[in-house]
Amino acid sequence: MFTDLPLLSLVIWLPIIGGFLILALGSNADNAARRLALVVSIATFLISLPLWTGFDSSTAAMQFQEKAAWIPAFNINYHLGVDGLSMPLILLTTFTVVLVVIAGWEVIQNKPGQYMAAFLIMEGFMNGVFAALDAMLFYVFWEGMLIPMFLIIGIWGGPNRVYATIKFFLYTFLGSVFMLVALIYMYWQSDSFAILDFHTLKLSLNAQILIFIAFLLAFAVKVPMWPVHTWLPDAHVEAPTGGSVILAAIMLKIGGYGFLRFSLPIAPDGSKELDWLIIGMSLIAVVYIGFVALVQSDMKKLIAYSSIAHMGFVTLGFFIIFTILENTGGTSGAVLGIEGGMVQMISHGFISGAMFLGVGVMYDRVHSREIGAYGGVVHTMPKFAGFFVLFAMANAGLPGTSGFVGEFMVILAAFKANFWYAFLAATTLILGAAYTLWMVKRVIYGPVVNINVAGLEDLNRREFLIMALLAIAVLALGVYPAPLTQVMHASVENLVQHISVSKLP
Amino acid sequence: MDMTLSENVLLTIVLAPLVGSVIAGLFSKQVGRAGAHWVTIIGVAISFILSASVFKALVFDGAQKFDQTIYTWLVSEGVKFEVGFLVDKLTVLMMTVVTFVSLMVHIYTIGYMADDEHNWDEKSLAGKHSYQRFFSYISLFTFSMLMLVMSNNFMQLFFGWEAVGVVSYLLIGFWSTRETAIYANLKAFLVNRVGDFGFLLGIAAVLMYFDTLNYSEVFAKAPELANVTIQIFEGTDWALMSVIGILLFIGAMGKSAQMPLHVWLPDSMEGPTPISALIHAATMVTAGIFMVARMSPIYELSTTALSVILVIGAMTAFFTGLLGLVQHDIKRVVAYSTLSQLGYMTVALGASAYSAAIFHLMTHAFFKALLFLAAGSVIIAMHHEQDMRKMGGLKKYLPITYWTSLLGSLALIGTPGFSGFFSKDSIILAVGQSTIPGSSLAYFAVTAGVFITALYSFRMFFLVFHGQERMDEHTKHHLHETPWVVTVPLMLLAIPSVLIGYFTVGPVLFGDYFGDAILFTDAHPAMAMVGESFHGALGMITHSFFTLPFWLAVAGVGTAWFIYMKRPDIADKAQSMFAPIHRMLENKYGFDDFNQMVFGDRSRGIGEVLWKVGDQKLIDGTLVNGSARLVGWFSSVVRHMQTGYLYHYAFAMIIGLLVLLTWIVVR
């Protein structure tokens, strides 16, 4: 019954309109702003649910499509639709934003209305990125998304926020300019901005390689992949907790999504030519960044580096497929790799969100992110410690939590491509556990040695609720991931079929 | 008679401890201390009783083995990842042993943890419900261990494998105010992860070549792939089965603490004694042994892998036993003894005598749990003093602990008739018959090991229970036998420690007990040859008086008696005479220092370099800030356009975008 509504437009525009309404309330209505933000975010989440319940997982075709002419002169359309690749990411977004709104409830005292509005507007843009089937529409949402994030870090960020915002902006903007050029080039070739038309567009190998590189610059920065990752630790450190959560849980996924929606299907031959590059960068991310994470003394930086390492699995899972197709002649390993990467994205959304929220809980009390400022937190915040250890274990890829599923699938798939890919990727078992649990040892366990920790109060009901919701998500996905992979299955299979056929003219 | 096992019964066996754990853990305040121990004990008791009933059904009533999927975890085109149970005679033996020892430990814990609040700072909130949390953890462990042994596929095996590791981590670091405890638990987890690294690659190899992770499908297909080779390095052909076997065994080396991944087990003694007995002696550490036995259809196809196992096991059995001789901490002696016995089991696996390994696993579970719990009883009586130099003469204060310890020690050293005798002698015999490369070395190690075992066992026994009373007056004044919740489990464990070997050696080891659960092939006939000369348990006892191991054990006990009872000065003299060897043993052959230096410090060093030079200097310094400077120069030219208002910038971006688009389109 709900599926007759223009659901995708609603999940895009409802939060944006809600955000502007909150701005219109002015600065003297903080409480009304918070409540309105909560109502809008929950409403958006509820509206996004029928996307899942009404989803037909037997087809790879776009669903819930909406199409209207936008700029007819250039064949630009307001064209929305989701498949098994984008739908789970929209749900992840709407779910996470609810948590972020609750998390910022009391913590943000400086212009809370504008803070909430920024997140809601960003939510709309992010949903737009995942739902857009028109390249220009996609690009507008893609760039639009940067503005609220830029403001969130710039206004509610830490002391060094100016450097961080500029770095963030420079990196991401530089990347996306080249993507724009590629999109326009393809418009010339196909006379259309429809992404699905790009998929079937015949392109020469040179064109494909250039297009692939242009997309790579945009997406690699977003993911972020080594060596264009250095903006992320800075952005995280300076961003307020909510900003970090959205950044880690959703924004990084947009890069991964871009590879699946653009790079691979548009330029399969180009991707195949350059897959060694992506695989190399991914493996460096896993190993190199694992070591770097080990020596961080700032908790947010540590988790930021850990995010980069975990996103390495995403890109590794996506780009080992060419070798697997060649080695095995079948598609099953390739499907496993891509699905593993997708699961890793969703799971990382929960886990990194939870880790950043956890650090936020401590930061709100002690106003320090330094590991050295803590120790023995379990003695004053036992409930919090329980959650934090659970999420840390999930971050270290413990079976039974969501963190295991994606890594497991990607490592299994990587073995089919090359023993050494799997070997290097599997070092995360050791490195991931080392940097995460060493932090846990120094922050959560041990005797209480300083006055800050001695005076800590355990989670309040609001914080407990957020942590509990994420814990349930992490465990549910770990114990029973089949429902998630089932919805993406047809789309991934279709993608693999599509990629395995050359697009050379 | 119902000839098939009920899925509901098996599910109840697994889930009852989990439910107990969740109730005791999440509702610790509501259920209180008594509620927590009752709910977990009832949960594990249900598991034990049902496991025993399944045992009866399979072994005596001839029920068929159970091999079914419970639910499908994940499907990814063609490959199904499932959660399911394989319950055959091998599994049910493990289930019964695990739930029995776990039940004993649960009961014992009531006494051991009774005054746990003394171990915590008054203000610590974590210490407030520590009693309930402990019960929650040990029940969670029981659940995880059952998932591990009952699995019918590699994925769930890995789940159980890691889950027991996490519970072990939580329990070693249970007293989280102690620096040594939280160091030990991190170390245990990381060393285990090194093993799991190999294990996971092994699983990936299985998936690649078998296209399934289900045991029975893999085992059925294994002979077809016996001659497949793979190239890990360009131009070198490696037998697939050897690669898989060795990779999986690396996992077992971590979990079952084989050299050089044994370093975590002695440190794990930082945890409370009940879990040392349950996790770090009787059950979890034997998971690796169980796994290799379960994979016998794979290992039978690779003499290379068996040879590796044999040599590693032999080194562990011999060298870690020696370390037990120089320990002063009562728990550490038992811990090194556990390492050495795990080495024996591994040797048996390597000799292709899987059933002997499992048999020793079972007898060891009883007598080692007994020895640990007895050590714990001593520790309670001594008010948490663990140094044997401050004990002595405890026999008259702790009679029940004394006699049960004696029975446990006699079982451990392989006294003819005791359960440990049958299992250990079978291993030695099997190794003697084996022709797998390394077996002569292993034969020496396990034979010499008998002397060492007897020596360290009775060194401990005499130091603790006999001789001078070396404790202070205050402690001595309060010495008395521990409460019944402690002594009853000791007595209940003493019974199988003494008797179970005699009654089961015939049917389990040399009969047809395991059936198709464990595969023996003619390629490695050691066990069959031992079986040919087996003429009943009694015959085995009488024959043993004419064999070397018996006299070595006697010599070990005699030496211990002479050195520690008769002439205590000899121990000191020997120590100074063999100072370099003693120092080497004190340093545990330098493994810990080596690991700390090479893996601990070096990896942090690598991290620092990559971060400071790679990230900060090269990427940020040169690339990013370099382009920023370029932009800075450019913007100094257009500085007058800058207003400093953020919304101007935002609008400028959008307008810029529009201009760009227009330009492209109009062109």
Interface residues (C-beta under 8 A of the other chain):
Chain A: F74 E143 I147 F150 L151 G154 I155 I166 K167 L170 Y171 F173 L174 L180 I184 P227 T230 W231 Y288 F291 V292 A293 L294 V295 Q296 G330 T331 S332 G333 V335 L336 E339 G340 G376 V378 H379 T380 M381 P382 A385 V389 M393 L398 P399 G400 F404 V405 F408 M409 I411 L412 A414 F415 K416 F419 A422 F423 A426 T427 L429 I430 A433 A434 L437 W438 K441 I444 Y445 G446 P447 V448 A454 D458 V479 Y480 P481 A482 T485 Q486 H489 E493
Chain B: Y71 T72 W73 L74 V75 S76 E77 G78 V79 D121 K123 S124 L125 A126 G127 K128 M155 F158 F159 W161 E162 A163 V166 Y169 L170 G173 S176 T177 E179 I182 Y183 L186 F189 L190 R193 V194 D196 F197 L200 L201 I203 A204 A205 L207 M208 D211 I230 I232 S603 R604 I606 G607 E608 L610 W611 G614 D615 I619 D620 L623 V624 S627 A628 V631 L646 A650 M653 I654 L657 L660 I664 V665
